[in-house]
Each structure stands twice: as structure tokens, then as C-alpha cells.
């Protein structure tokens, strides 16, 4: 297969994922309210190579800081399983972020006695939190 140049269309060539596209990463922030469609609120490109290289965690920290500065506690973040871990949760707590996190079923937490338990086991038999 012939790889076309980085353009939208080139005659008789197939779309393939270029090696440059693999190096360029992006972080998208969508905002959703009670009304209307979700909107792209923030996009950040970064790379792991060259003079402008950076680490994914550092980029995510900067984006969280920007979002926190822009909207503060007016937003509830919604994160998937890739954000379930000490480095990211530490950043969320530093910023006082309100969030909902899809938790991997095999991850465990420490209960009040310091024992590792699945989240469902920790909350079993306890009353829900009220404002």
C-alpha cells in the first residue's frame, strides 16, 4: 500500500495511519450541560518526540489545571478507567475536582482499617452520603 502525504485526499491512494499521526497525541475536553449538544471546549496536541516532546501525565496535569482555573467547581468531570490510579486521583484531589470515575472491577481500595477491598465491599451496608 502506498502511503499518501498528510492531506485529506490524494488521487488513487488509500487512507492509512501515518507514523507522524501515531506520534501526535491529543486531549479533548467536551462540555455538556442540561440543554444542548456537547461542545468541544478544549483541545491540546502533544508529542513524545522531538524538541517539543512531553509526557502524557504532565500534559493531563496542565489540562486539568487549565480547566480548574476556567470553570472551578462548576463542572463535574467524567473520566474513564484509564484515570483510575494514584497519579491522576492525586491531581484530582489537589484541585478539589468533583468527578465521576468509571472504576476497573479488579482494582481495590483501602477501607477504614487499611485493608484492601473492592469498592462494593467497602460501601456495602453503609448509608448513602447526603448534602
C-alpha positions in Angstrom: 0.0 0.0 0.0 1.3 3.5 -0.8 1.0 6.0 2.0 -0.3 9.3 0.8 1.1 12.6 2.0 -0.6 14.3 5.0 -3.5 15.7 3.1 -7.2 14.9 3.1 -7.3 13.3 -0.3 -4.9 12.2 -2.9 -5.9 10.5 -6.1 -5.7 6.7 -6.1 -4.2 6.4 -2.7 -5.7 4.9 0.4 -6.0 6.5 3.8 -3.5 5.0 6.2 -2.4 5.9 9.7 0.9 7.6 9.3 3.8 7.3 11.7 3.5 11.0 12.4 -0.1 10.7 13.3 0.8 8.0 15.8 3.3 10.3 17.5 0.9 13.2 17.8 -1.5 12.8 20.6 -4.5 14.9 21.7 -6.5 15.6 24.7 -10.1 16.7 24.1 -12.4 18.3 26.7 -16.1 18.2 25.9 -18.6 20.2 27.9 -22.2 19.0 28.3 -24.9 21.0 30.1 -28.5 20.3 30.9 -29.5 21.6 27.5 -28.0 21.4 24.1 -25.4 19.2 22.4 -21.9 18.5 23.9 -19.3 21.1 22.7 -15.6 20.9 22.3 -14.3 23.2 24.9 -10.5 22.5 24.8 -8.1 20.6 22.6 -4.4 20.1 23.2 -1.9 18.4 20.9 1.3 17.0 22.2 4.1 14.6 21.1 6.5 12.2 22.6 9.3 13.1 20.1 11.5 16.0 19.1 12.2 19.3 20.7 8.6 19.7 21.9 8.3 16.2 23.5 6.5 15.8 26.8 4.9 13.2 28.9 1.2 12.3 28.9 0.8 12.7 32.6 2.4 16.2 32.5 0.0 17.2 29.7 -3.0 15.9 31.6 -2.0 17.8 34.7 -1.7 21.0 32.8 -5.1 20.5 31.1 -6.7 19.8 34.5 -5.2 22.9 35.9 -6.5 25.0 33.0 -10.0 23.5 33.3 -9.9 24.1 37.1 -8.9 27.7 36.6 -11.5 28.3 33.9 -14.5 26.6 35.5 -13.6 25.7 39.0 -16.2 23.7 40.9 -18.9 24.5 38.3 -18.2 21.2 36.5 -18.3 17.6 37.3 -15.6 15.7 35.4 -16.4 12.3 33.9 -13.4 10.0 33.5 -13.0 6.5 32.1 -11.0 3.7 33.7 -7.6 5.0 32.3 -7.8 7.7 35.0 -8.3 5.3 37.9 -5.0 5.4 39.7 -2.9 7.2 42.3 -1.2 9.7 40.0 -4.4 11.0 38.5 -6.6 10.8 41.6 -3.9 12.8 43.5 -4.2 15.6 40.9 -8.0 15.5 41.2 -7.8 15.9 45.0 -5.1 18.6 44.7 -7.5 20.6 42.5 -10.6 19.7 44.6 -12.2 18.4 41.4 -15.7 17.0 41.5 -15.7 13.8 39.4 -17.4 10.6 38.4 -14.9 7.8 37.6 -15.6 4.5 35.9 -13.6 2.2 38.2 -12.0 -1.0 36.9 -13.6 -4.0 38.5 -10.3 -5.6 39.6 -9.0 -2.5 41.3 -9.1 -2.4 45.1 -9.2 0.4 47.6 -8.1 0.6 51.3 -11.0 0.6 53.7 -11.1 2.5 57.0 -9.0 -0.3 58.7 -6.4 -0.1 55.9 -7.4 -3.4 54.3 -7.7 -3.9 50.5 -11.3 -4.3 49.4 -13.3 -4.0 46.2 -15.3 -0.7 46.3 -18.6 -2.5 46.5 -17.4 -4.4 49.6 -16.4 -1.1 51.3 -19.7 0.6 50.7 -21.9 -2.5 51.5 -24.3 -1.8 54.3 -23.4 1.9 54.6 -25.9 4.7 54.2 -25.5 7.0 51.1 -24.0 10.4 51.7 -26.3 13.3 51.9 -25.6 17.0 51.5 
